[in-house]
Amino acid sequence: MTATAEQMKGRAGRLARLMPSGPSTAARTPFVLLVVLLLAGGLISLLLLNSALNEGSFRLSKLERETTELTDEQQALQRDVDSYSEPDALERRARELGMVPGGSPAFLDPDGTVRGVPERATAQPSPTAAPEPETNPAGPAGSATMSGSVTPSPSPSLATPTTSPATPLPTTPPPTSSGR
């Protein structure tokens, strides 16, 4: 047993030489401060990262809301353009501007001859309904029927549209075609 005690003493002696004898708090203080500073730095960096992500999230939701609003506005404007581009709407606005449908067209051939007879556009009665005059059973605007309803008589200004061209068309003989 003396040999094992000496071995233990030898091991303990070697361990004792590696470790300083007595309690030493001076060596632990820098390590504890380093660990605390690393933990505090990690927490602060996580807090800053979280704040930056939240700010980006708020900005993203604001941009998505603006995109939705702008998309709705673009679709409304496209509907307006489509409604103004309909043939009925184009014709109505053209008539409001005083435009009339064109007559039959004439075409120029590559050799300079005219094919067809050009005609001047003439105004036709507007397809929109004119406002009805007030109906008075005793007045000249209408005649009473048996049931007591009034039938308006047509006004002379509405019955015959007057279309007088501002400038008369020149009367030239139509050109002859080259036989094509």
RAMOMO-V409744 format. One record per pair of residues at least 24 apart in sequence whose C-alpha atoms are under 10 Angstrom apart, sorted by the first residue. I is the first residue (numbers start at 1). J is the second residue. If there is no record, write none. Layout:
i=I j=J
i=I j=J
//
This chain:
i=91 j=127
i=92 j=126
i=92 j=127
i=92 j=128
i=95 j=123
i=95 j=126
i=95 j=127
i=95 j=128
i=96 j=126
i=98 j=123
i=99 j=123
i=100 j=124
i=100 j=125
i=100 j=126
i=109 j=177
i=109 j=178
i=109 j=180
i=111 j=178
i=112 j=177
i=112 j=178
i=113 j=175
i=113 j=176
i=113 j=177
i=113 j=178
i=114 j=174
i=114 j=175
i=114 j=176
i=114 j=177
i=114 j=178
i=115 j=174
i=115 j=175
i=115 j=176
i=115 j=177
i=115 j=178
i=115 j=180
i=116 j=174
i=116 j=175
i=116 j=176
i=116 j=177
i=117 j=173
i=117 j=174
i=117 j=175
i=118 j=174
i=119 j=169
i=120 j=165
i=120 j=168
i=120 j=169
i=121 j=165
i=122 j=163
i=122 j=164
i=122 j=165
i=123 j=161
i=123 j=162
i=123 j=163
i=123 j=164
i=123 j=165
i=124 j=161
i=124 j=162
i=124 j=163
i=125 j=158
i=125 j=159
i=125 j=160
i=125 j=161
i=125 j=162
i=125 j=163
i=126 j=161
i=130 j=158
//
